[in-house]
Amino acid sequence: MSEQLEKETTKQKVEPPKMWNVVMYNDDFTPFDFVIGCLMYVFGKTESQAGKIAMDIHTKGKGVVGQYTRDMAETKQAMAQAFAVQEQHPLKIEIEQA
């Protein structure tokens, strides 16, 4: 006796992960040069990119410094925050869903 096995095919819809923005806020104490250095060191921005983002933060009060998956956004936030604390700056950095 031979039995035919019916193959069940299920389609799984794979969605890309949700993205999160890392947002840096302006304050009256953190030096502009530190913000640029942080953007280059932690977020891998070029000097030109960092200058533009830092100017946006300064003029608009906050700016998106990068968009990542949640784990990477949290890691970048923690790295930047630790860098600011080490240099004794009160820089505020948060993540928000994109």
Secondary structure, 3 states (H helix, E strand, C coil): CCCCCCCCCCCCCCCCCCEEEEEEECCCCCCHHHHHHHHHHHHCCCHHHHHHHHHHHHHHCEEEEEEEEHHHHHHHHHHHHHHHHHCCCCCEEEEEEC
